Structure formats: C-alpha cells, structure tokens
Amino acid sequence: ERKMSYEESARKILKAAAPGQFDAVAECVEKLGKDTLKGDWIAPIKAENDANTLIGVDKPTDHPLAQPLKEKLTTYQEETFGSKSNITSRIAMTPDDDGSADALMVYTYAEKIDTANQFTGAWKSSWKIVSSSASSATIGGHVNIHTYSYEDGNFQLRTKKEFKTTTVKSSSDLADAIMQKIVEFEHEVLGFLGSLHDQTSQSLRSIRRILPITKTRMKWDVVAHRNVKTLRVTAK
C-alpha cells in the first residue's frame, strides 16, 4: 500500500479544517512541514476553501429569478443574522454547469466564529432551481453543517441533509414562494438537529459507565447542548 506524502497529508488536514480555523491549521502544518513542503502548495486548497464559504463564487446570470430571489434572501439573512455577533453570512448565484438557461444555482452560507467560547459552526445550503414557466419552478438540493467545539477537548460534527426536487408554484411572486420553500427546508433541518440532540444525549449516557476513572461525572447535557446550540445559532 502506497504511503501518502507529507504534502498529501497536509492537504487532507487542511481540507478537514473546521469553520474559521483554516489559517490557524495552515500555519501549524507549515511549521511542521517547513523542510518538506515546497512552493505555494496552500494556494489551491485556499481557493477551494474560499469557494466552500462562497468567497468569490457569485457569477452574473440572466436568469429571471436571480435578482428578485437574491434580494429576498439577502433581506432574510439580514433579519436573521444582522443583530447577532460573530456571524457572517453570504449568498451566491451562478448559472448551472450544464448551461441550461432555465436552471439557476443558489447558495447560502452562514458561519459563527466564537473564539471566546471556543466553538465555531457553519451552515451551507445548495439549491438547483429550474424554471418551467413564469409561475412554476422546481427546487432541490442539500444542506451541509459543520460544527466544532474545542473547550476541554476537540469535537467536530458534520451532517448533510438532502432534499428531493419539488415543484413550487405562484401566480403572483414565484421568487417569494421559492424563498419560503428554502425556509421550510431549513426548518426541517433544525427539527432534525433537535431530534439528534435528544438521541445523542441518551445514546452517550447508555454506553458510558456512571463514573470514569477520575471519579468525576461527565456533563453530557452541557457537551451536547453546546454543539447543538452552535448549529442552531448558525442556522437561524
């Protein structure tokens, strides 16, 4: 079996960096590999990380839903995150890769970087919208969530929720109907996170003995609540 080179290992580590931690991880990796890593090896991974966080992704498109939908989603994000600290949100729209004039790719992203409380979280959604008429379109896609807590440990959680393509209709404001469908999808994810919190708390308790070797009880509710809270705050 072929062993990975240090550069390959470094790339994998950087690609797995938690939200808001890319630069810190890159600095550590470079220090460890200063005698091995050559050239500007970070640049392509940095570009990929920027794309994942919707930096420089937005592209011009003539799709009739692009501008009204972007305005509505921007307002939605401002109302949701505008008054909250340490949260950054972005929206990007691009033509579909297959070149279809009826298709539009819509991306939303939000991250909360709270170094004071030692946790970060990111929420990214990707939607493909295909117009069938002025009053009807289909939408489908997925939501990716990545949270990281590093208080007294190092804990990351990743999850992905897929949404099958569904039809949205409106004779008055199709862009608004599509945005409401996206909000509905997001609420479904929030419900899933709530059930995950309940299941995780019970499962962790069931597999752990009452007291560890240190004779100090683990506060499972605190650990589970902290990570789910990060996800919920990022997603709201």
C-alpha positions, -999 to 999 in steps of 0.1 A, spaced: 0 0 0 14 34 -10 21 58 18 8 93 14 34 121 11 36 148 36 21 172 12 -9 149 5 -14 145 43 -12 183 47 -38 188 21 -62 164 37 -57 180 71 -64 215 57 -95 203 38 -109 190 71 -103 223 89 -132 234 110 -151 267 101 -129 297 108 -98 275 115 -82 273 81 -55 299 86 -46 285 121 -44 250 108 -23 261 78 2 278 100 7 248 121 10 224 91 36 248 75 57 248 107 57 211 109 65 206 72 88 236 67 116 213 54 92 192 32 65 214 17 77 233 -13 62 261 -34 28 277 -29 11 244 -21 -16 261 0 -30 283 -28 -52 257 -45 -66 245 -11 -72 281 0 -91 287 -33 -112 256 -26 -119 267 10 -129 302 -3 -153 285 -27 -168 264 0 -175 295 21 -189 314 -10 -160 338 -13 -157 349 -50 -184 324 -61 -211 347 -73 -214 350 -111 -235 371 -134 -266 353 -147 -296 364 -168 -320 340 -151 -352 360 -144 -354 347 -108 -318 355 -99 -322 392 -89 -355 391 -70 -345 359 -52 -312 373 -42 -328 404 -28 -353 384 -8 -326 360 5 -304 390 14 -332 405 34 -339 372 51 -302 368 61 -301 404 74 -332 399 95 -319 365 108 -282 374 115 -280 412 114 -283 417 151 -261 387 161 -224 390 169 -196 369 154 -219 357 125 -210 361 88 -235 353 60 -232 352 22 -253 344 -8 -241 334 -43 -258 326 -75 -244 311 -106 -256 296 -139 -260 258 -138 -229 239 -150 -249 222 -177 -255 255 -194 -293 253 -193 -309 288 -195 -338 276 -173 -315 265 -144 -301 286 -116 -278 275 -88 -284 293 -54 -261 290 -24 -264 304 11 -238 303 38 -236 314 74 -208 308 100 -204 317 136 -168 321 149 -169 324 187 -133 321 199 -142 334 234 -164 304 240 -143 281 219 -167 270 193 -175 276 156 -202 264 132 -211 267 96 -242 261 76 -241 259 38 -271 252 15 -270 245 -22 -301 246 -44 -308 240 -80 -338 259 -94 -353 251 -128 -380 274 -142 -407 257 -162 -429 288 -166 -433 323 -152 -454 309 -123 -437 275 -118 -403 261 -109 -386 231 -93 -362 232 -65 -340 206 -49 -306 205 -31 -289 199 2 -277 215 34 -242 209 49 -235 216 85 -201 216 102 -196 225 139 -165 225 161 -161 227 199 -126 229 214 -132 237 250 -116 210 271 -113 188 240 -116 187 203 -150 177 189 -163 181 154 -197 172 139 -206 171 102 -240 163 88 -257 166 54 -294 167 46 -307 160 11 -339 174 -3 -356 159 -33 -367 180 -62 -401 195 -56 -424 219 -76 -431 254 -64 -460 275 -80 -471 310 -76 -491 333 -99 -481 364 -81 -445 361 -68 -426 330 -77 -393 342 -61 -410 347 -28 -426 312 -30 -392 297 -37 -376 315 -7 -404 303 15 -397 267 3 -360 272 12 -370 285 47 -393 254 50 -363 231 42 -342 249 67 -368 245 95 -368 208 86 -331 207 92 -335 225 126 -361 199 136 -336 171 127 -309 188 148 -333 189 177 -340 152 175 -303 145 170 -296 163 203 -321 142 222 -309 109 206 -272 117 212 -277 126 249 -295 93 256 -271 72 235 -239 86 250 -253 80 285 -262 44 277 -227 34 266 -208 52 294 -203 39 329 -216 61 357 -182 73 368 -149 74 348 -115 65 363 -112 101 376 -145 96 396 -158 128 381 -192 128 362 -192 139 326 -218 167 320 -233 152 288 -261 177 287 -236 205 286 -215 190 258 -244 180 236 -262 213 242 -232 234 233 -227 217 199 -264 217 190 -267 253 201 -238 262 178 -257 246 149 -290 263 157 -274 297 162 -256 294 129 -288 282 111 -313 308 125 
